[in-house]
Structures are given as structure tokens and as C-alpha cells.
Amino acid sequence: MQQMMRQMGIQQVELDNVERVEIICADKKVIIEPASVSKVNMMGQESWQVSGESREESLDTAVEISEEDVTTVAEQAGVSLDEAQAALEAANGDLAQAILDLKQE
């Protein structure tokens, strides 16, 4: 099989000691662990083959914002609760930054 692949211009190399492969998507992370990885070169085009057990993890990094924080920002900046909530979300939960942003508007 290896000889036929070489005749067709295909080279395959197994990577040793690969413990984990992570694929980062916009909304999740796919983790393959343990992983078996091969690098395949076919006529100058390099590709990778990965196999193993996979699992997915969420990339949701939303900051939890308390009602108390929303109320504090609303009072300090003199805005509605909805505006304070939006400012806190934009500032990743940073109260001081949210207040500054609202006062600059």
C-alpha cells in the first residue's frame, strides 16, 4: 500500500506522541483525545488526518451580570436598566467601563 501511494506521489507520515488535537470553531471547541495524526502530502498539497475519541466544549464566555451591577450602573450613569445592561454586556461585566461608556454618549 505504501509503495502504491509513493508511486502516485502520495507521502504519509505518522506523527508520534500526539496527545490531543483541538479544533476551534466560532461557537465551540472540538477536542480529540487521545489522537492519532497523519500528515499526507499529495502532489505538493499537504493535508492532515486526525482520528480518535472526540468531544465538544462550548466557547460561551458570557460574563454573568447581576441585577445589583445593572442597578449600580444605571444609577451612576443616569440611564435605564436596559441601557445599563447593554453597556455591561459590551464592557464584559466591567462596571467602571460601562459607566464611563454611558457617560461619554
N, C-alpha and C positions, 0 to 999 in steps of 0.2 A: 504494500500500500504506500509506504513512504517513498519507494523508488518511483512508482507511478506518479505520485504527487510532484516529485522533483522533475520528472520528465515534462510535466505540464507547467513547470515554472512556479510551483507552489512550495513554499518552505514553511514548516510549522515548528515552533519552539515552545516547549512546555516551561512555564515559569515555576521555579521551586520555592518552597516555603511561603506561599501566599496564604495568609490567614484570613483576610477579609477584603471584600470589594464593596465600595459604596457608590451608588448612582444617585446623584442629587437632582431631583426634579423641582419644578416650580412650587409644588404643594406637598411633596413627600420625599422621603429618602428610602431607597431600596438597598437593603443590606444582604449580601450573600456571604454566608459564613458557615462552615469553612468553604473556601473557594478553590476551584481548580481552574487555572487560567492558561490559555494557549495564545501565542501571538502567531498570526498567519500572514505571510507575505505572498501575494499572488500578483505577479507581473507588476511589481512596484507599488501595489495598493496594500497597505497594512490594515489588518483588522484583528479584533480580539474576540476570543471565545471564552465565555465565563460559564461555569456550571457549579452547582452546589445548592444548599438549602437557602431559601430567601425569606425575608420578612420585610414588612414596610413600617416606617415610622413617620409620623406626621411632622411637618415643619412648622406647624402653627406656633408662632412665637408671640401670640397676642398677650398683651400685658393686662392683668386683671385690675380694673379700676373700681375703687369703692365709691359708694354713694357719698361718703364723707368727703372724699377727694373732689368729687364733682361739685358738691355744695361749696367747699372752700374756694375753688377756682371761680365759681360763679359769683360768689360774694366779693372776692378780691378784685375781679376784673369788671364787675358790674354788668354781667351778661346773664342770659337764660341758662337753665340747666342743660338744655340740648347743645347750646353753643359751647359750654364748658366741657361737656362730654366729648364733643368732636375735637376740641383743642387738646384735651388729654390724650385722646387716641392718636392724634397727629404727633404729639410730643412723647409717645411711648410711655405714658404714665408720669412724666416729669412735671410736677405741679408748677414749679417756678417757671419752666419754659412755656408751659401752657398759658400762664398768667401774662408773661411778657409778650407772647404772640398775640393774645387777645387785646392787650393794651396798645399794641402797635397798629392795630387795624383801624 
